[in-house]
Amino acid sequence: MKLVTSFSELVEEATQLDLYKKLIQQLNKDFLLANINLDFHEDILPSSLKLILHETMYKLIQEKFAEYLNLLYIIDVSEEKVRQLDGSDTLKLSEDVTFLILKREWQKVWFKNNY
């Protein structure tokens, strides 16, 4: 598994390995476990996925912080990586957290597929 450094790299690798739908399923599963009403269709375009996920993270940070923290716990996003982010700009923070979530979900999918 190569380390992805951008959303486009992540989507490209997931698509090449034919695991994009599995990534969406994993996202849906974890959002359901976190009791957050968000369900992505398996054929969602990557750009739409990123936009909706970013918007959802922004709203959770602004309005439902406890649910946001619960989601990060369920997805198992590294607390250390979240603490390293700049929290002064909520829009930028939500974008960065969105990428951390997608990276962690991609790790789960990749490992399940390969082991």
C-alpha positions in Angstrom: 0.0 0.0 0.0 1.5 3.3 -1.0 1.0 6.3 1.1 -1.4 8.7 -0.5 -0.9 12.4 -0.1 -4.0 13.8 -1.8 -7.6 13.0 -2.4 -7.0 12.4 -6.1 -4.2 9.9 -5.4 -6.5 8.1 -3.0 -9.4 7.9 -5.5 -7.0 6.9 -8.3 -5.5 4.0 -6.3 -8.9 2.9 -5.1 -10.3 2.9 -8.7 -7.2 1.1 -10.1 -7.6 -1.7 -7.6 -11.4 -1.8 -8.2 -12.0 -0.9 -4.5 -13.8 2.4 -4.8 -17.2 0.9 -4.1 -15.8 -0.9 -1.1 -14.5 2.5 0.2 -18.0 3.9 -0.1 -19.5 0.9 1.7 -17.0 1.3 4.5 -17.8 5.0 4.8 -21.5 4.2 4.9 -20.9 1.4 7.5 -19.0 3.7 9.9 -21.4 6.6 9.5 -24.2 4.3 10.4 -22.3 3.1 13.5 -21.8 6.7 14.5 -25.5 7.4 14.2 -24.9 10.0 11.5 -27.6 10.1 8.8 -25.4 10.1 5.7 -25.6 7.4 3.1 -23.5 7.6 -0.1 -24.7 5.8 -3.2 -22.1 3.4 -4.5 -21.9 5.2 -7.8 -21.2 8.6 -6.3 -18.6 10.7 -8.2 -15.4 11.2 -6.3 -15.8 15.0 -6.5 -19.3 14.7 -5.0 -18.1 12.4 -2.3 -15.4 14.9 -1.3 -17.8 17.8 -1.3 -20.6 16.1 0.7 -18.2 14.7 3.2 -16.4 18.0 3.6 -19.7 19.8 4.1 -20.8 17.2 6.7 -17.6 17.5 8.6 -17.9 21.2 8.7 -21.5 21.0 10.1 -20.5 18.4 12.7 -17.6 20.5 13.9 -19.8 23.6 14.1 -23.0 22.2 15.4 -22.5 18.7 16.8 -19.0 18.4 18.1 -19.7 15.3 20.3 -21.0 13.4 17.3 -18.0 14.6 15.3 -15.6 13.2 18.0 -17.6 10.0 18.1 -17.3 9.6 14.4 -13.5 10.1 14.5 -13.4 7.4 17.3 -15.5 4.9 15.3 -13.5 5.4 12.1 -10.3 5.3 14.2 -8.7 8.5 12.9 -5.4 9.1 14.7 -5.9 11.5 17.5 -2.3 12.7 17.1 -2.9 13.6 13.5 -6.0 15.5 14.3 -4.2 17.4 17.0 -1.5 18.4 14.5 -4.1 20.2 12.3 -4.6 24.0 12.6 -8.0 24.5 14.3 -8.1 28.3 13.8 -9.9 28.0 10.4 -12.9 25.6 10.7 -13.3 25.3 6.9 -9.7 24.3 6.4 -9.9 22.0 9.5 -13.0 20.2 8.1 -11.2 19.7 4.8 -8.1 18.2 6.5 -10.2 16.0 8.7 -12.2 14.8 5.6 -8.9 13.7 4.0 -7.8 11.9 7.3 -11.2 10.1 7.4 -10.9 9.0 3.8 -7.3 7.9 4.3 -8.2 5.8 7.3 -11.2 4.3 5.5 -9.0 3.5 2.6 -6.5 1.7 4.9 -9.3 -0.4 6.2 -10.5 -1.4 2.8 -7.0 -2.0 1.4 -6.1 -4.3 4.4 -9.3 -6.2 4.2 -8.8 -6.8 0.5 -5.2 -7.9 0.8 -5.2 -9.9 4.1 
